[in-house]
Amino acid sequence: MLKVAVLVSGGGTNLQAIIDRIADQTITNTSIEVVISNNKNAYALTRAKQAGIPAAAISPSDFESREAFHEELFRVLKSYQVDCIVLAGCLFVIPPQIVRAYPNRIINIHPSLIPSFCGTGFYGLNVHKAVLARGVKVTGATCHFVDEGTDTGPIILQKAVDVLEGDSPETLQRRVMEEAEWKILPRAIHLLANDRIQVVDQIVHIIE
């Protein structure tokens, strides 16, 4: 059984997708042990509680230093004995000590086709604004492992989404979530939970 911690910062739509896919057995061999948010008012915490999942708010503002915040986050993760961390709309940087403790066991969902529109500053609506400003015709989402860089870890899955005439950042964001993020993030968790992912020289191979 893959024991998962889900880290969130906002509404938790990706968290809900994971909860729903575990419930209908699209994701197997997986349990969410805890949901952690850096935002005490994140609706994702309510989603967790409604699903009977332990939820914790760990805000950097409650600590004297970023290092102290990181230490408490790491302590809580270890206390739940999780095997895997899923970043589902998590808007804070995971510190190196946690990345090193969970090699190829931290999964992130990013709302573009990496390596396009990724890296520092590319998060949330900023990504979709940049996509529209550049005039690309196809965008999408990428599920990848987290390393010590920003959006640079091995790519697990990608799914393309058409950019439509008249799209706003908000409509594009919603379609990327519905057509890509909510599909490939659960799929990646299922693959990892069932030992169907191998990483060789930073390249992910999926075992059929």
GUMI-521840 format. One record per residue: x, y, z of N, C-alpha, C in turn. Coordinates in steps of 0.2 Angstrom, whole numbers, padded with zeros to 4 digits, always signed. Each point is the difference from the previous one (the first is absolute). Layout:
<pts>
XYZXYZXYZ/...
</pts>
This chain:
<pts>
+0004-0006+0000-0004+0006+0000+0004+0006+0000/-0001+0005-0005+0004+0006+0000-0003+0005+0004/+0004+0002+0005-0003+0005+0005+0002+0007-0003/-0005+0004-0001+0001+0007-0003-0001+0006+0004/+0004+0005+0000-0002+0006+0003-0001+0005-0006/-0005+0004+0000-0002+0004-0005+0001+0007+0002/+0004+0004-0003+0002+0007+0002-0004+0005-0005/-0003+0005+0003-0005+0004-0003+0001+0007+0002/-0003+0005-0004+0000+0007+0002-0006+0003-0001/-0005-0003-0004-0006+0004-0001-0006-0004+0000/-0004+0000-0005-0007-0003+0000+0000-0008+0000/+0005-0003-0002+0001-0007+0000-0004-0004-0005/+0000+0003-0006-0004-0004-0005+0004-0006-0002/+0007+0000-0001+0004-0006-0001-0001-0005+0005/+0000+0003+0007-0001-0005+0005-0006-0004+0000/-0006+0004-0002-0006-0003-0001+0000-0006-0005/+0004+0002-0006+0000-0005-0005+0004-0007+0002/+0005+0001+0005+0003-0006+0002-0005-0003+0005/-0003+0003+0005-0005-0003+0004-0005-0004-0004/-0003+0003-0005-0005-0003-0004+0003-0006-0004/+0006+0000-0002+0002-0006-0004+0002-0005+0005/+0002+0001+0006+0001-0005+0005-0006-0004+0002/-0005+0005+0000-0007-0003+0002-0003-0005-0005/+0001+0002-0007-0002-0004-0005+0005-0005-0002/+0005-0001+0003+0005-0005-0001+0004+0001-0007/+0000+0006-0003+0004+0002-0005+0007+0000+0002/+0001+0003+0006+0006-0001+0004+0000-0006+0005/+0004-0004-0001+0000-0006+0005+0006+0000+0004/+0000-0004+0005+0006-0001+0005+0002+0006+0003/-0004+0005+0001+0002+0007+0002-0004+0002+0006/+0003+0003+0005-0004+0004+0005+0003+0007+0001/-0005+0005+0001+0003+0007+0002+0000+0000+0007/+0006+0001+0003+0001-0001+0007-0001+0007+0003/+0001+0006-0003+0000+0006+0002+0000+0005-0005/-0004+0006+0001+0000+0006-0005+0003+0005+0004/+0005+0004-0003+0004+0005+0003-0001+0006-0004/-0002+0006+0003+0000+0006-0004+0004+0006+0004/+0003+0004-0004+0004+0006+0003-0005+0006+0001/-0006-0001-0002-0005+0005+0000-0006-0003+0005/-0001+0003+0005-0005-0002+0005-0007+0000-0002/-0001+0005-0005-0007+0001-0003-0001-0004-0006/+0004-0005-0002+0000-0003-0006-0006-0005+0000/-0005+0000-0005-0006-0004+0000+0002-0007-0001/+0007-0001-0002+0002-0007-0001+0000-0004+0007/+0001+0004+0006+0000-0003+0006-0007-0002+0002/-0005+0004-0002-0007-0002+0001-0002-0007-0004/+0003+0000-0006-0001-0006-0004+0002-0006+0003/+0006+0001+0003+0003-0006+0004-0004-0002+0005/-0002+0005+0004-0004-0002+0006-0007-0003-0002/-0003+0002-0005-0006-0003-0003+0001-0007-0002/+0006-0002-0002+0002-0007-0002+0003-0004+0006/+0000+0003+0006+0003-0004+0005+0007-0001+0000/+0004+0005-0003+0007+0000+0000+0003+0005+0004/+0005-0002+0004+0003+0005+0005+0003+0006-0004/-0001+0006+0003+0002+0006-0004+0004+0004+0005/+0005+0003-0003+0004+0005+0004+0002+0006-0003/+0000+0006+0003+0002+0006-0003+0007+0002+0003/+0005+0000-0004+0006+0002+0003+0002+0006-0004/+0000+0006+0003+0001+0006-0004+0007+0003+0002/+0004+0002-0005+0006+0003+0001+0000+0006+0005/-0006+0004+0000+0000+0006+0004-0001-0002+0008/-0001-0006+0001+0000-0002+0007+0007-0002+0003/+0005+0001-0004+0007-0002+0002+0005+0005-0001/+0005+0000+0004+0005+0006+0000+0004+0000-0006/+0001-0006-0003+0004+0000-0006-0003-0006-0005/+0002+0001-0006-0002-0005-0005+0003-0007+0002/+0006+0000+0003+0003-0006+0002-0005-0004+0005/-0002+0004+0004-0005-0003+0006-0006-0002-0003/-0003+0003-0005-0006-0002-0004+0002-0007-0003/+0005+0000-0004+0002-0006-0003+0001-0006+0005/+0003+0001+0005+0001-0005+0005-0006-0003+0003/-0005+0005+0001-0007-0003+0002-0003-0004-0005/+0000+0003-0006-0003-0004-0006+0003-0007+0000/+0006+0000+0000+0004-0007-0001-0002-0004+0006/-0001+0003+0006-0002-0004+0006-0007-0003-0001/-0004+0004-0002-0007-0003-0001+0000-0005-0006/+0003+0001-0005+0000-0005-0005+0003-0007+0003/+0005+0000+0004+0003-0006+0002-0004-0003+0005/-0004+0004+0004-0005-0002+0005-0005-0005-0003/-0002+0002-0006-0005-0004-0004+0003-0006-0004/+0006-0001+0000+0004-0005-0003-0002-0001-0007/+0000+0006-0004-0003+0000-0007+0006-0003-0004/-0002-0003-0006+0005-0003-0005+0000+0005-0005/-0005+0005-0001+0000+0004-0006-0003+0007+0002/+0002+0005-0003-0003+0006+0000-0002+0003-0006/-0007+0002+0000-0003+0003-0006-0001+0007+0000/+0003+0004-0004-0001+0007+0000-0006+0002-0005/-0006+0001+0003-0006+0001-0004-0002+0008+0001/+0003+0004-0004-0001+0007+0001+0004+0003+0006/+0006-0002+0001+0004+0002+0006+0004+0005-0002/+0000+0006+0003+0003+0006-0003+0006+0002+0004/+0003-0004+0004+0006+0001+0003+0005-0005-0002/+0007+0002+0001+0005-0004-0003+0002-0005+0006/+0000-0007-0003+0002-0005+0005+0008+0000+0001/+0002+0000+0006+0007+0001+0002+0004-0006-0002/+0007+0001-0001+0004-0005-0003+0000-0006+0005/+0000+0001+0007+0000-0006+0004-0006-0004-0001/-0006+0002-0002-0006-0004-0001+0001-0003-0007/+0002+0003-0005+0001-0003-0006+0005-0006+0000/+0005+0001+0004+0005-0005+0001-0002-0006+0003/-0005+0001+0005-0003-0005+0004-0005-0004-0004/-0002+0002-0005-0005-0003-0004+0001+0000-0008/+0006-0003-0001+0002+0000-0007-0005-0004-0005/-0002+0004-0005-0005-0003-0005-0006-0002+0004/-0002+0003+0005-0006-0001+0004-0004+0006+0001/+0002+0006-0003-0004+0006+0001-0002+0001-0007/-0007+0001-0001-0003+0001-0007-0003+0007+0000/+0001+0003-0005-0003+0007-0001-0004+0000-0007/-0006+0004+0000-0004+0001-0006+0002+0007-0002/+0002+0001-0006+0001+0007-0002-0005+0001-0007/-0003+0006+0000-0005+0002-0005+0003+0002-0007/+0005-0003-0002+0003+0001-0007+0004-0006-0002/+0001+0000-0007+0004-0006-0002+0008+0002+0001/+0003-0002+0005+0007+0001+0002+0004-0003-0006/+0005+0004-0002+0003+0005+0003-0002+0007-0002/-0006+0001-0003-0003+0006-0002-0004+0003+0007/+0001+0006+0001-0004+0004+0005+0001-0003+0007/+0006-0001+0002+0001-0003+0006+0006+0004+0003/+0002-0002+0006+0005+0003+0004-0002+0006+0005/+0004+0004+0002-0001+0005+0005-0006+0005-0003/-0005+0001+0004-0005+0005-0002-0006-0003-0004/+0001-0006-0002-0005-0003-0004-0004-0005+0004/-0006+0003+0003-0004-0004+0004-0007+0003-0001/-0005-0004+0001-0007+0002+0000-0002+0004-0006/-0004+0005+0000-0002+0004-0006+0006+0003-0003/+0006+0001+0003+0005+0003-0004+0002-0005-0006/+0000-0006+0001+0001-0005-0005-0004+0002-0006/-0007+0000+0001-0005+0000-0005+0000+0007-0004/+0002+0005+0004+0001+0007-0003+0006+0000-0005/+0005-0003+0002+0006-0001-0004-0001-0004-0006/-0004-0005+0000-0002-0004-0005-0004+0004-0005/-0005+0004+0002-0004+0004-0004+0004+0005-0004/+0004+0003+0004+0005+0006-0002+0004-0002-0006/+0002-0006+0001+0005-0003-0005-0004-0003-0006/-0006-0001+0000-0004-0002-0005+0001-0007-0002/+0002-0004+0004+0001-0007-0002-0007-0004-0001/-0001-0005-0003-0006-0003-0002-0002-0006+0004/+0006-0003+0003-0001-0006+0004+0003+0001+0007/-0003-0001+0006+0003+0000+0006-0001-0006+0003/-0001-0001+0007-0001-0006+0003+0002+0000+0007/+0002-0006+0003+0002-0001+0007+0006-0005+0000/+0004+0000+0005+0005-0004+0000+0001-0003+0008/+0000-0006+0000+0001-0003+0007+0007-0003+0000/+0004+0003+0005+0007-0002+0001+0002-0001+0007/+0006-0004+0000+0003+0000+0007+0004+0006+0002/+0000+0002+0006+0004+0006+0002+0007-0002+0002/+0004+0005-0003+0007-0001+0002+0002+0007+0003/+0006+0002+0001+0002+0006+0003+0000+0006-0004/-0002-0001-0006-0001+0006-0005-0008+0002+0000/-0002+0004-0004-0006+0003-0001-0003-0003-0006/-0005-0005+0001-0003-0003-0006+0005-0004-0005/+0005-0003+0003+0005-0003-0003+0001-0007+0000/-0004-0003+0005+0000-0007+0001-0002-0005-0005/+0001-0006+0000-0002-0005-0005-0008+0001-0002/-0002+0000-0006-0007+0001-0002-0003-0007+0000/-0006-0001+0003-0003-0006+0001-0005-0001-0006/-0005+0005+0000-0005+0000-0005-0002+0007-0003/-0002+0001-0006-0002+0006-0002-0007-0001-0004/-0004+0006+0000-0006-0001-0004-0001+0007-0004/-0001+0000-0006-0001+0007-0004-0007+0002+0000/-0001+0006+0000-0007+0004+0000+0001+0005-0005/-0005+0001-0004-0001+0005-0005-0001+0007+0003/+0003+0005-0003-0001+0007+0002-0006+0002-0005/-0005+0003+0002-0006+0002-0004+0000+0007-0001/-0003+0002-0006-0001+0007-0001-0004+0003+0005/+0002+0006+0003-0004+0003+0005+0001-0002+0007/+0005-0005+0001+0001-0002+0007+0003+0006+0004/-0002+0000+0006+0003+0004+0005+0004-0004+0005/+0004+0003+0004+0004-0005+0004-0004-0004+0005/-0006+0002+0002-0004-0003+0004-0003-0006-0003/-0003+0001-0007-0003-0006-0003+0005-0005-0002/+0006+0002-0002+0006-0004-0002+0002-0004+0006/+0001+0003+0006+0001-0003+0006-0004-0006+0002/-0007+0002-0001-0005-0005+0002+0000-0006-0005/+0001+0001-0006+0000-0006-0005+0007-0004+0001/+0005+0003+0001+0006-0004+0002+0000-0004+0006/-0004+0003+0005-0001-0005+0006-0005-0006-0002/-0005+0002-0003-0005-0005-0002+0002-0006-0004/+0004+0003-0006+0002-0005-0005+0007-0003+0001/+0004+0003+0004+0007-0003+0001+0001-0001+0007/+0001+0005+0004+0002-0001+0007-0004-0005+0004/-0006+0000+0000-0004-0005+0004+0000-0007-0003/+0003-0001-0006+0001-0006-0002+0007-0003+0001/+0005+0004-0002+0007-0003+0001+0003+0000+0007/-0003+0004+0004+0003+0000+0007-0002-0007+0003/-0007-0001+0000-0002-0007+0003+0003-0006-0003/+0001+0001-0007+0004-0006-0004+0007-0001+0003/+0003+0006+0001+0007-0001+0002+0001-0003+0007/-0005+0002+0004+0000-0003+0007-0001-0008+0000/-0005-0001-0004-0002-0008-0001+0006-0003-0003/+0004+0002-0005+0005-0003-0002+0006-0001+0005/+0001+0005+0004+0005+0000+0005-0002-0005+0005/-0006+0000+0002-0003-0005+0005+0001-0007-0002/+0000-0001-0006+0000-0007-0002+0006-0002-0004/+0006+0004+0002+0007-0002-0002+0000+0000-0008/-0003+0004-0003+0000+0000-0007+0004+0006-0003/+0004+0003+0004+0005+0006-0002+0007-0002+0001/+0004+0001-0005+0007-0001+0001+0004+0007-0002/+0004+0002+0003+0004+0006-0002+0007-0002-0001/+0002+0001-0006+0007-0002-0003+0003+0006-0003/+0006+0003+0003+0003+0006-0003-0005+0005-0001/-0004+0002+0005-0005+0005+0000-0005-0001-0005/-0001-0005-0003-0006-0002-0004-0004-0005+0003/-0007+0002+0000-0005-0005+0003-0002-0005-0005/+0000-0006+0002-0003-0006-0004-0006-0003+0003/-0005+0000-0003-0006-0003+0002-0001-0007-0002/-0001-0004+0005+0000-0008-0001-0007-0002-0001/-0002-0002-0006-0006-0002-0002-0002-0007+0003/
</pts>
